[in-house]
């Protein structure tokens, strides 16, 4: 029997079991209505964790605490969701990171305009860091940065002052 046939039969079998228990309860003089309601309640569904494709997120240093395992706050300044999922292993982590680097490097020359235009706050001397999701729905810090600081005012980039 196929899996889909079994999933269609499960509610019918539960209902038949409830009816049978109700008939037994009625013969014993118990409250049939209360037993039927309890018996037909659907069992809790155990859902498998959702698998996440390789996703790349660029977060500014003001959105997370360096060295902390806590996830970054807010939305990424830049997001790319890939069509591939790599294994949930150190090698898969590296594959996803390399895929993200290939994508992010293409945008580096225009990164100040992209980052400043995509965030809703002013930025003063913050760095952009690459985070990834692969397999699990949580951001993992790659500790990779563009190596420069960003400054934005009203969505427009400006040259960060050397001394501040």
VEXNUSE-492705 format. One record per atom (N, C-alpha, C): residue number from 1; residue in three letters; chain; y, x negated, z. Coordinates in nm, 4 decimals, decimal comma. Atoms other than C-alpha are relative to their C-alpha. Layout:
residues N
 num residuo cadena       c2       c1       c3
 NUM     ALA      A        Y        X        Z
...
This chain:
residues 164
 num residuo cadena       c2       c1       c3
   1     UNK      A  -0,1170  -0,0844   0,0000
   1     UNK      A   0,0000   0,0000   0,0000
   1     UNK      A   0,1236  -0,0892   0,0000
   2     UNK      A  -0,1196   0,0837   0,0104
   2     UNK      A   0,3422  -0,1376  -0,0877
   2     UNK      A   0,0886   0,0173   0,1230
   3     UNK      A  -0,0917  -0,0020  -0,1142
   3     UNK      A   0,6112  -0,2151   0,1689
   3     UNK      A   0,0923   0,1216  -0,0064
   4     UNK      A  -0,0900  -0,1153   0,0120
   4     UNK      A   0,8403   0,0582   0,0294
   4     UNK      A  -0,0730   0,1302   0,0333
   5     UNK      A   0,0776  -0,1199  -0,0342
   5     UNK      A   0,5608   0,3175   0,0611
   5     UNK      A  -0,0157   0,0121   0,1507
   6     UNK      A   0,0136  -0,0021  -0,1454
   6     UNK      A   0,5079   0,2179   0,4236
   6     UNK      A   0,1302   0,0411   0,0673
   7     UNK      A  -0,1279  -0,0355  -0,0620
   7     UNK      A   0,8781   0,2471   0,4993
   7     UNK      A   0,0298   0,1488  -0,0174
   8     UNK      A  -0,0180  -0,1438   0,0184
   8     UNK      A   0,8748   0,6016   0,3572
   8     UNK      A  -0,0935   0,0796   0,0904
   9     UNK      A   0,0974  -0,0695  -0,0835
   9     UNK      A   0,5669   0,6955   0,5601
   9     UNK      A   0,0342  -0,0063   0,1485
  10     UNK      A  -0,0278   0,0187  -0,1417
  10     UNK      A   0,7007   0,5690   0,8932
  10     UNK      A   0,0682   0,1209   0,0643
  11     UNK      A  -0,0617  -0,1178  -0,0633
  11     UNK      A   0,9373   0,8632   0,9626
  11     UNK      A  -0,0948   0,1196   0,0084
  12     UNK      A   0,0953  -0,1116   0,0005
  12     UNK      A   0,6633   1,1123   0,8679
  12     UNK      A  -0,1023  -0,0187   0,1122
  13     UNK      A   0,0975   0,0272  -0,1057
  13     UNK      A   0,4133   0,9437   1,1007
  13     UNK      A   0,0612   0,0200   0,1386
  14     UNK      A  -0,0677  -0,0203  -0,1288
  14     UNK      A   0,6668   0,9424   1,3849
  14     UNK      A   0,0148   0,1487   0,0316
  15     UNK      A  -0,0158  -0,1440  -0,0194
  15     UNK      A   0,7308   1,3135   1,3352
  15     UNK      A  -0,1339   0,0651   0,0352
  16     UNK      A   0,1327  -0,0548  -0,0301
  16     UNK      A   0,3573   1,3931   1,3288
  16     UNK      A  -0,0428  -0,0359   0,1417
  17     UNK      A   0,0358   0,0413  -0,1363
  17     UNK      A   0,3065   1,1939   1,6485
  17     UNK      A   0,0774   0,0822   0,1019
  18     UNK      A  -0,0823  -0,0797  -0,0916
  18     UNK      A   0,5924   1,3843   1,8132
  18     UNK      A  -0,0534   0,1426   0,0098
  19     UNK      A   0,0544  -0,1362   0,0002
  19     UNK      A   0,4454   1,7190   1,7087
  19     UNK      A  -0,1297   0,0038   0,0796
  20     UNK      A   0,1272   0,0040  -0,0725
  20     UNK      A   0,1035   1,6192   1,8401
  20     UNK      A   0,0245  -0,0108   0,1501
  21     UNK      A  -0,0320   0,0116  -0,1428
  21     UNK      A   0,2556   1,5117   2,1736
  21     UNK      A   0,0574   0,1311   0,0537
  22     UNK      A  -0,0582  -0,1281  -0,0417
  22     UNK      A   0,4481   1,8399   2,1852
  22     UNK      A  -0,1064   0,1052   0,0235
  23     UNK      A   0,1084  -0,0969  -0,0172
  23     UNK      A   0,1314   2,0449   2,1382
  23     UNK      A  -0,0786  -0,0297   0,1270
  24     UNK      A   0,0708   0,0374  -0,1224
  24     UNK      A  -0,0403   1,8472   2,4154
  24     UNK      A   0,0828   0,0387   0,1221
  25     UNK      A  -0,0886  -0,0315  -0,1128
  25     UNK      A   0,2611   1,8964   2,6428
  25     UNK      A   0,0055   0,1509   0,0226
  26     UNK      A  -0,0051  -0,1463  -0,0133
  26     UNK      A   0,2741   2,2703   2,5690
  26     UNK      A  -0,1275   0,0505   0,0668
  27     UNK      A   0,1265  -0,0405  -0,0604
  27     UNK      A  -0,0931   2,3022   2,6594
  27     UNK      A  -0,0011  -0,0339   0,1491
  28     UNK      A  -0,0054   0,0408  -0,1412
  28     UNK      A  -0,0180   2,1208   2,9868
  28     UNK      A   0,1120   0,0715   0,0741
  29     UNK      A  -0,1070  -0,0758  -0,0623
  29     UNK      A   0,2820   2,3505   3,0526
  29     UNK      A   0,1293  -0,0790   0,0191
  30     UNK      A  -0,1213   0,0810  -0,0139
  30     UNK      A   0,5528   2,0801   3,0119
  30     UNK      A   0,1088   0,0513  -0,0932
  31     UNK      A  -0,1148  -0,0365   0,0833
  31     UNK      A   0,8969   2,1165   2,8520
  31     UNK      A  -0,0148  -0,0674  -0,1367
  32     UNK      A   0,0276   0,0524   0,1336
  32     UNK      A   0,8137   2,0734   2,4817
  32     UNK      A   0,1267  -0,0498  -0,0677
  33     UNK      A  -0,1243   0,0375   0,0686
  33     UNK      A   1,1765   2,0565   2,3608
  33     UNK      A   0,0483  -0,1374   0,0446
  34     UNK      A  -0,0473   0,1292  -0,0502
  34     UNK      A   1,2682   1,7619   2,5851
  34     UNK      A  -0,0887  -0,1127  -0,0512
  35     UNK      A   0,0913   0,1036   0,0477
  35     UNK      A   0,9566   1,5674   2,4853
  35     UNK      A   0,0168  -0,0249  -0,1489
  36     UNK      A  -0,0144   0,0156   0,1449
  36     UNK      A   1,0112   1,6323   2,1140
  36     UNK      A   0,1243  -0,0814  -0,0331
  37     UNK      A  -0,1230   0,0756   0,0256
  37     UNK      A   1,3670   1,5002   2,1281
  37     UNK      A  -0,0218  -0,1471   0,0292
  38     UNK      A   0,0231   0,1394  -0,0369
  38     UNK      A   1,2573   1,1833   2,3078
  38     UNK      A  -0,0961  -0,0689  -0,0957
  39     UNK      A   0,1013   0,0610   0,0848
  39     UNK      A   0,9591   1,1246   2,0800
  39     UNK      A   0,0502  -0,0250  -0,1412
  40     UNK      A  -0,0457   0,0168   0,1378
  40     UNK      A   1,1486   1,1659   1,7537
  40     UNK      A   0,1186  -0,0943  -0,0115
  41     UNK      A  -0,1112   0,0953   0,0072
  41     UNK      A   1,4291   0,9282   1,8473
  41     UNK      A  -0,0484  -0,1235  -0,0744
  42     UNK      A   0,0393   0,1139   0,0829
  42     UNK      A   1,4201   0,6488   1,5944
  42     UNK      A  -0,0054  -0,1265   0,0841
  43     UNK      A   0,0064   0,1262  -0,0735
  43     UNK      A   1,3076   0,3126   1,7279
  43     UNK      A   0,1168  -0,0893  -0,0431
  44     UNK      A  -0,1122   0,0864   0,0381
  44     UNK      A   1,5830   0,0503   1,7351
  44     UNK      A  -0,0410  -0,0920  -0,1146
  45     UNK      A   0,0277   0,0864   0,1140
  45     UNK      A   1,6047  -0,1438   1,4132
  45     UNK      A   0,0338  -0,1434   0,0365
  46     UNK      A  -0,0250   0,1418  -0,0215
  46     UNK      A   1,5739  -0,5177   1,4424
  46     UNK      A   0,0345  -0,0603  -0,1353
  47     UNK      A  -0,0447   0,0541   0,1271
  47     UNK      A   1,7789  -0,6639   1,1630
  47     UNK      A  -0,0052  -0,1517   0,0033
  48     UNK      A   0,0007   0,1455   0,0120
  48     UNK      A   1,7242  -1,0172   1,0470
  48     UNK      A   0,1431  -0,0483  -0,0181
  49     UNK      A  -0,1359   0,0510   0,0201
  49     UNK      A   2,0354  -1,2349   1,0592
  49     UNK      A   0,0305  -0,0132  -0,1485
  50     UNK      A  -0,0409   0,0068   0,1392
  50     UNK      A   2,2291  -1,2229   0,7365
  50     UNK      A   0,0098  -0,1451  -0,0437
  51     UNK      A  -0,0100   0,1345   0,0557
  51     UNK      A   2,1888  -1,5330   0,5247
  51     UNK      A   0,1308  -0,0107  -0,0757
  52     UNK      A  -0,1307   0,0207   0,0608
  52     UNK      A   2,5181  -1,6753   0,4039
  52     UNK      A  -0,0104  -0,1104  -0,1041
  53     UNK      A  -0,0047   0,1017   0,1041
  53     UNK      A   2,5712  -1,8619   0,0808
  53     UNK      A   0,0918  -0,1129   0,0448
  54     UNK      A  -0,0884   0,1128  -0,0289
  54     UNK      A   2,7463  -2,1989   0,0847
  54     UNK      A   0,1444   0,0459  -0,0196
  55     UNK      A  -0,1407  -0,0407   0,0046
  55     UNK      A   3,1090  -2,1138   0,1684
  55     UNK      A   0,0859  -0,1141   0,0518
  56     UNK      A  -0,0924   0,1072  -0,0359
  56     UNK      A   3,4025  -2,3527   0,1929
  56     UNK      A   0,1281   0,0621   0,0531
  57     UNK      A  -0,1255  -0,0474  -0,0567
  57     UNK      A   3,7042  -2,2936   0,4135
  57     UNK      A   0,0862  -0,1170   0,0419
  58     UNK      A  -0,0945   0,1028  -0,0425
  58     UNK      A   4,0116  -2,5090   0,4605
  58     UNK      A   0,0864   0,0616   0,1090
  59     UNK      A  -0,0778  -0,0456  -0,1149
  59     UNK      A   4,1681  -2,4606   0,8033
  59     UNK      A   0,0995  -0,1085   0,0384
  60     UNK      A  -0,0998   0,0950  -0,0465
  60     UNK      A   4,4836  -2,6225   0,9340
  60     UNK      A  -0,0286  -0,0378   0,1452
  61     UNK      A   0,0328   0,0528  -0,1327
  61     UNK      A   4,4655  -2,8316   1,2516
  61     UNK      A   0,0503   0,0883   0,1138
  62     UNK      A  -0,0473  -0,0917  -0,1028
  62     UNK      A   4,6614  -2,5673   1,4453
  62     UNK      A  -0,0918   0,1186   0,0222
  63     UNK      A   0,0900  -0,1147  -0,0099
  63     UNK      A   4,3750  -2,3194   1,3961
  63     UNK      A  -0,1272  -0,0291   0,0787
  64     UNK      A   0,1207   0,0331  -0,0747
  64     UNK      A   4,1078  -2,5059   1,5923
  64     UNK      A   0,0289  -0,1151   0,0951
  65     UNK      A  -0,0111   0,1096  -0,0953
  65     UNK      A   4,0589  -2,7470   1,8794
  65     UNK      A  -0,0954  -0,1096  -0,0431
  66     UNK      A   0,0828   0,1121   0,0458
  66     UNK      A   3,9351  -3,0845   1,7653
  66     UNK      A  -0,1045  -0,0365   0,1038
  67     UNK      A   0,1093   0,0374  -0,0881
  67     UNK      A   3,5985  -3,1801   1,9111
  67     UNK      A  -0,0673   0,1171   0,0687
  68     UNK      A   0,0566  -0,1186  -0,0629
  68     UNK      A   3,5289  -2,8242   2,0274
  68     UNK      A  -0,1005   0,0658  -0,0941
  69     UNK      A   0,0977  -0,0754   0,0796
  69     UNK      A   3,2319  -2,6170   1,9130
  69     UNK      A   0,0503   0,1407  -0,0314
  70     UNK      A  -0,0558  -0,1328   0,0258
  70     UNK      A   3,4538  -2,3066   1,9108
  70     UNK      A   0,0370   0,0141  -0,1470
  71     UNK      A  -0,0361  -0,0198   0,1411
  71     UNK      A   3,5095  -2,1529   1,5664
  71     UNK      A   0,1518  -0,0050  -0,0182
  72     UNK      A  -0,1447  -0,0013   0,0251
  72     UNK      A   3,8507  -2,1852   1,4025
  72     UNK      A   0,0551   0,1415   0,0149
  73     UNK      A  -0,0656  -0,1297  -0,0189
  73     UNK      A   4,1005  -1,9054   1,4699
  73     UNK      A   0,0634   0,0440  -0,1318
  74     UNK      A  -0,0647  -0,0549   0,1191
  74     UNK      A   4,2214  -1,6791   1,1924
  74     UNK      A  -0,0793  -0,0244  -0,1270
  75     UNK      A   0,0627   0,0144   0,1314
  75     UNK      A   4,1459  -1,6924   0,8235
  75     UNK      A   0,0271  -0,1385  -0,0567
  76     UNK      A  -0,0256   0,1299   0,0620
  76     UNK      A   4,1081  -2,0095   0,6202
  76     UNK      A   0,1190   0,0073  -0,0954
  77     UNK      A  -0,1120   0,0069   0,0937
  77     UNK      A   4,4095  -2,1209   0,4183
  77     UNK      A  -0,0521   0,0038  -0,1433
  78     UNK      A   0,0641  -0,0046   0,1316
  78     UNK      A   4,1724  -2,1622   0,1242
  78     UNK      A  -0,1475   0,0316   0,0226
  79     UNK      A   0,1390  -0,0424  -0,0157
  79     UNK      A   3,8304  -1,9994   0,0814
  79     UNK      A  -0,0684   0,0001  -0,1354
  80     UNK      A   0,0822  -0,0068   0,1209
  80     UNK      A   3,5568  -2,0451  -0,1779
  80     UNK      A  -0,1416   0,0349   0,0436
  81     UNK      A   0,1378  -0,0384  -0,0278
  81     UNK      A   3,2222  -1,8664  -0,1651
  81     UNK      A  -0,0832  -0,0333  -0,1220
  82     UNK      A   0,0827   0,0474   0,1099
  82     UNK      A   2,9588  -2,0329  -0,3790
  82     UNK      A  -0,1147   0,0979  -0,0244
  83     UNK      A   0,1121  -0,0878   0,0331
  83     UNK      A   2,6673  -1,8598  -0,5496
  83     UNK      A  -0,1322  -0,0576   0,0490
  84     UNK      A   0,1231   0,0651  -0,0445
  84     UNK      A   2,4132  -2,1064  -0,4095
  84     UNK      A  -0,0094  -0,0030   0,1517
  85     UNK      A   0,0256   0,0218  -0,1417
  85     UNK      A   2,2537  -2,1276  -0,0682
  85     UNK      A  -0,0909  -0,1219   0,0083
  86     UNK      A   0,0786   0,1207  -0,0176
  86     UNK      A   2,1242  -2,4640   0,0374
  86     UNK      A  -0,0838   0,0145   0,1264
  87     UNK      A   0,0835  -0,0111  -0,1204
  87     UNK      A   1,8527  -2,5209   0,2997
  87     UNK      A   0,0834  -0,0187   0,1270
  88     UNK      A  -0,0695   0,0120  -0,1282
  88     UNK      A   1,9639  -2,4862   0,6612
  88     UNK      A  -0,0528  -0,1237   0,0735
  89     UNK      A   0,0435   0,1301  -0,0513
  89     UNK      A   1,8936  -2,8552   0,7256
  89     UNK      A   0,1169  -0,0965  -0,0130
  90     UNK      A  -0,1079   0,0987   0,0202
  90     UNK      A   2,1081  -3,1685   0,7516
  90     UNK      A   0,0227  -0,0319  -0,1480
  91     UNK      A  -0,0157   0,0269   0,1432
  91     UNK      A   2,0396  -3,2313   0,3820
  91     UNK      A   0,0722   0,1162  -0,0693
  92     UNK      A  -0,0687  -0,1163   0,0563
  92     UNK      A   2,1464  -2,8749   0,2929
  92     UNK      A   0,1460   0,0034   0,0397
  93     UNK      A  -0,1382   0,0097  -0,0484
  93     UNK      A   2,4597  -2,9208   0,5050
  93     UNK      A   0,0777  -0,0982  -0,0880
  94     UNK      A  -0,0649   0,1023   0,0839
  94     UNK      A   2,5393  -3,2348   0,3032
  94     UNK      A   0,0189   0,0510  -0,1432
  95     UNK      A  -0,0125  -0,0554   0,1355
  95     UNK      A   2,4718  -3,0571  -0,0288
  95     UNK      A   0,1153   0,0996  -0,0079
  96     UNK      A  -0,1073  -0,0994  -0,0020
  96     UNK      A   2,7038  -2,7704   0,0642
  96     UNK      A   0,1352  -0,0702   0,0150
  97     UNK      A  -0,1240   0,0753  -0,0189
  97     UNK      A   2,9700  -3,0156   0,1855
  97     UNK      A   0,0430  -0,0663  -0,1303
  98     UNK      A  -0,0331   0,0661   0,1273
  98     UNK      A   2,9532  -3,2102  -0,1420
  98     UNK      A   0,0463   0,1005  -0,1046
  99     UNK      A  -0,0424  -0,1043   0,0936
  99     UNK      A   2,9788  -2,8876  -0,3438
  99     UNK      A   0,1437   0,0404   0,0314
 100     UNK      A  -0,1354  -0,0388  -0,0410
 100     UNK      A   3,2875  -2,7913  -0,1429
 100     UNK      A   0,1011  -0,1091  -0,0330
 101     UNK      A  -0,0909   0,1105   0,0329
 101     UNK      A   3,4415  -3,1352  -0,1875
 101     UNK      A   0,0338  -0,0005  -0,1482
 102     UNK      A  -0,0249  -0,0054   0,1449
 102     UNK      A   3,4004  -3,1067  -0,5652
 102     UNK      A   0,1041   0,1060  -0,0332
 103     UNK      A  -0,0933  -0,1103   0,0267
 103     UNK      A   3,5921  -2,7781  -0,5559
 103     UNK      A   0,1386  -0,0305   0,0563
 104     UNK      A  -0,1276   0,0246  -0,0670
 104     UNK      A   3,8639  -2,8819  -0,3086
 104     UNK      A   0,0774  -0,1133  -0,0666
 105     UNK      A  -0,0672   0,1159   0,0612
 105     UNK      A   3,9392  -3,2145  -0,4796
 105     UNK      A   0,0792   0,0416  -0,1235
 106     UNK      A  -0,0717  -0,0475   0,1192
 106     UNK      A   4,0423  -3,0261  -0,7943
 106     UNK      A   0,1368   0,0573   0,0356
 107     UNK      A  -0,1245  -0,0645  -0,0415
 107     UNK      A   4,3185  -2,8538  -0,5944
 107     UNK      A   0,0927  -0,0923   0,0795
 108     UNK      A  -0,0819   0,0896  -0,0824
 108     UNK      A   4,4511  -3,1593  -0,4054
 108     UNK      A   0,1409  -0,0234  -0,0537
 109     UNK      A  -0,1369   0,0252   0,0467
 109     UNK      A   4,7481  -3,2302  -0,6367
 109     UNK      A   0,0961   0,1154   0,0294
 110     UNK      A  -0,0848  -0,1170  -0,0230
 110     UNK      A   4,8782  -2,8765  -0,5836
 110     UNK      A  -0,0218   0,0593   0,1400
 111     UNK      A   0,0379  -0,0546  -0,1305
 111     UNK      A   4,7543  -2,8390  -0,2241
 111     UNK      A   0,1174   0,0440   0,0871
 112     UNK      A  -0,1094  -0,0511  -0,0846
 112     UNK      A   5,0968  -2,8118  -0,0516
 112     UNK      A   0,0430   0,1415  -0,0395
 113     UNK      A  -0,0414  -0,1332   0,0455
 113     UNK      A   5,1950  -2,5121  -0,2651
 113     UNK      A  -0,1086   0,1037   0,0289
 114     UNK      A   0,1104  -0,0933  -0,0253
 114     UNK      A   4,8492  -2,3520  -0,2294
 114     UNK      A  -0,0067   0,0353   0,1481
 115     UNK      A   0,0121  -0,0246  -0,1440
 115     UNK      A   4,8301  -2,3939   0,1485
 115     UNK      A   0,1196   0,0772   0,0551
 116     UNK      A  -0,1198  -0,0665  -0,0536
 116     UNK      A   5,1897  -2,2954   0,2226
 116     UNK      A   0,0123   0,1433  -0,0511
 117     UNK      A  -0,0078  -0,1341   0,0564
 117     UNK      A   5,1664  -1,9939  -0,0074
 117     UNK      A  -0,1054   0,0948   0,0530
 118     UNK      A   0,1101  -0,0860  -0,0432
 118     UNK      A   4,8443  -1,8675   0,1490
 118     UNK      A   0,0010   0,0305   0,1492
 119     UNK      A  -0,0031  -0,0260  -0,1439
 119     UNK      A   4,9356  -1,8737   0,5185
 119     UNK      A   0,1258   0,0777   0,0368
 120     UNK      A  -0,1109  -0,0874  -0,0387
 120     UNK      A   5,1664  -1,6417   0,7074
 120     UNK      A   0,0798  -0,0549   0,1182
 121     UNK      A  -0,0763   0,0612  -0,1089
 121     UNK      A   5,3317  -1,8889   0,9428
 121     UNK      A   0,0587  -0,1319  -0,0478
 122     UNK      A  -0,0562   0,1310   0,0297
 122     UNK      A   5,5431  -2,2020   0,9408
 122     UNK      A  -0,0946  -0,1068   0,0538
 123     UNK      A   0,0894   0,1098  -0,0361
 123     UNK      A   5,3558  -2,5310   0,9622
 123     UNK      A   0,0830  -0,1267   0,0133
 124     UNK      A  -0,0706   0,1263  -0,0189
 124     UNK      A   5,4836  -2,8598   1,1009
 124     UNK      A  -0,1007  -0,1106   0,0297
 125     UNK      A   0,0859   0,1184  -0,0132
 125     UNK      A   5,2792  -3,1773   1,0504
 125     UNK      A  -0,1430   0,0357   0,0422
 126     UNK      A   0,1400  -0,0348  -0,0245
 126     UNK      A   4,9341  -3,0171   1,0429
 126     UNK      A  -0,0851  -0,0539  -0,1142
 127     UNK      A   0,0944   0,0482   0,1009
 127     UNK      A   4,6332  -3,1539   0,8603
 127     UNK      A  -0,0936   0,1137  -0,0405
 128     UNK      A   0,0954  -0,0986   0,0512
 128     UNK      A   4,3917  -2,9522   0,6478
 128     UNK      A  -0,1409  -0,0583   0,0123
 129     UNK      A   0,1377   0,0444  -0,0205
 129     UNK      A   4,0224  -2,9776   0,7409
 129     UNK      A  -0,0961   0,0936  -0,0716
 130     UNK      A   0,1026  -0,0757   0,0711
 130     UNK      A   3,7158  -2,8669   0,5480
 130     UNK      A  -0,1066   0,0479   0,0975
 131     UNK      A   0,1091  -0,0622  -0,0754
 131     UNK      A   3,4749  -2,6265   0,7211
 131     UNK      A  -0,0942   0,0629  -0,1018
 132     UNK      A   0,0956  -0,0663   0,0890
 132     UNK      A   3,1572  -2,4873   0,5663
 132     UNK      A  -0,0837   0,1011   0,0781
 133     UNK      A   0,1047  -0,0906  -0,0485
 133     UNK      A   2,9143  -2,1998   0,6173
 133     UNK      A  -0,1168  -0,0207  -0,0944
 134     UNK      A   0,1184   0,0112   0,0845
 134     UNK      A   2,5606  -2,2469   0,4926
 134     UNK      A  -0,1201   0,0549   0,0762
 135     UNK      A   0,1146  -0,0613  -0,0660
 135     UNK      A   2,2761  -2,0174   0,5908
 135     UNK      A   0,0402   0,0893   0,1157
 136     UNK      A  -0,0454  -0,0772  -0,1156
 136     UNK      A   2,4455  -1,8999   0,9124
 136     UNK      A   0,1445   0,0425  -0,0199
 137     UNK      A  -0,1357  -0,0530   0,0136
 137     UNK      A   2,7604  -1,6918   0,9386
 137     UNK      A   0,0911  -0,0576   0,1087
 138     UNK      A  -0,0930   0,0658  -0,0921
 138     UNK      A   2,9573  -1,9476   1,1396
 138     UNK      A   0,0546  -0,1249  -0,0681
 139     UNK      A  -0,0655   0,1154   0,0599
 139     UNK      A   3,2053  -2,2137   1,0370
 139     UNK      A  -0,0431  -0,1271   0,0718
 140     UNK      A   0,0355   0,1312  -0,0545
 140     UNK      A   3,0930  -2,5747   1,0837
 140     UNK      A   0,1025  -0,1011  -0,0504
 141     UNK      A  -0,1010   0,0993   0,0345
 141     UNK      A   3,3516  -2,8526   1,0908
 141     UNK      A  -0,0670  -0,1211  -0,0641
 142     UNK      A   0,0522   0,1200   0,0654
 142     UNK      A   3,2797  -3,1328   0,8436
 142     UNK      A   0,0759  -0,1242   0,0447
 143     UNK      A  -0,0891   0,1085  -0,0425
 143     UNK      A   3,5548  -3,3466   1,0036
 143     UNK      A   0,0629  -0,0731  -0,1181
 144     UNK      A  -0,0638   0,0589   0,1177
 144     UNK      A   3,6839  -3,4157   0,6515
 144     UNK      A   0,1392   0,0592  -0,0160
 145     UNK      A  -0,1391  -0,0415   0,0135
 145     UNK      A   4,0586  -3,4032   0,5991
 145     UNK      A   0,0584  -0,0623  -0,1257
 146     UNK      A  -0,0660   0,0520   0,1194
 146     UNK      A   4,2902  -3,4572   0,3032
 146     UNK      A   0,0738  -0,1305   0,0292
 147     UNK      A  -0,0653   0,1253  -0,0349
 147     UNK      A   4,4470  -3,7464   0,4941
 147     UNK      A   0,1518   0,0058  -0,0051
 148     UNK      A  -0,1456  -0,0149   0,0000
 148     UNK      A   4,7988  -3,6084   0,4821
 148     UNK      A   0,0379   0,1169   0,0888
 149     UNK      A  -0,0507  -0,1086  -0,0819
 149     UNK      A   5,0134  -3,3778   0,6885
 149     UNK      A   0,0775   0,0965  -0,0875
 150     UNK      A  -0,0686  -0,1052   0,0747
 150     UNK      A   5,1547  -3,0487   0,5644
 150     UNK      A   0,1111   0,0592   0,0856
 151     UNK      A  -0,1120  -0,0693  -0,0628
 151     UNK      A   5,4877  -2,8890   0,6466
 151     UNK      A   0,0405   0,1150  -0,0913
 152     UNK      A  -0,0366  -0,1193   0,0768
 152     UNK      A   5,5809  -2,5350   0,5370
 152     UNK      A   0,1054   0,0785   0,0769
 153     UNK      A  -0,1016  -0,0884  -0,0587
 153     UNK      A   5,8799  -2,3122   0,6001
 153     UNK      A   0,0127   0,1198  -0,0922
 154     UNK      A  -0,0088  -0,1239   0,0780
 154     UNK      A   5,8765  -1,9482   0,4824
 154     UNK      A  -0,0857  -0,0052  -0,1263
 155     UNK      A   0,0939   0,0042   0,1114
 155     UNK      A   5,5771  -2,0147   0,2552
 155     UNK      A   0,0277  -0,1069  -0,1041
 156     UNK      A  -0,0374   0,1044   0,0965
 156     UNK      A   5,7402  -2,3127   0,0810
 156     UNK      A  -0,0248  -0,1369   0,0634
 157     UNK      A   0,0240   0,1333  -0,0565
 157     UNK      A   5,6229  -2,6732   0,1293
 157     UNK      A   0,1273  -0,0851  -0,0010
 158     UNK      A  -0,1082   0,0985  -0,0008
 158     UNK      A   5,8691  -2,9449   0,2272
 158     UNK      A  -0,0569  -0,1318   0,0517
 159     UNK      A   0,0464   0,1320  -0,0417
 159     UNK      A   5,8357  -3,3177   0,2917
 159     UNK      A   0,0109  -0,0102   0,1521
 160     UNK      A   0,0007   0,0125  -0,1454
 160     UNK      A   5,7341  -3,3747   0,6526
 160     UNK      A   0,0847  -0,1197   0,0423
 161     UNK      A  -0,0790   0,1137  -0,0479
 161     UNK      A   5,9760  -3,5924   0,8487
 161     UNK      A  -0,0914  -0,1089   0,0561
 162     UNK      A   0,0814   0,1114  -0,0487
 162     UNK      A   5,8434  -3,9375   0,9364
 162     UNK      A   0,0022  -0,0035   0,1523
 163     UNK      A  -0,0126   0,0003  -0,1457
 163     UNK      A   5,9751  -3,9193   1,2931
 163     UNK      A   0,0352   0,1418   0,0451
 164     UNK      A  -0,0364  -0,1326  -0,0530
 164     UNK      A   5,9723  -3,5971   1,4924
 164     UNK      A  -0,0344   0,0138   0,1440
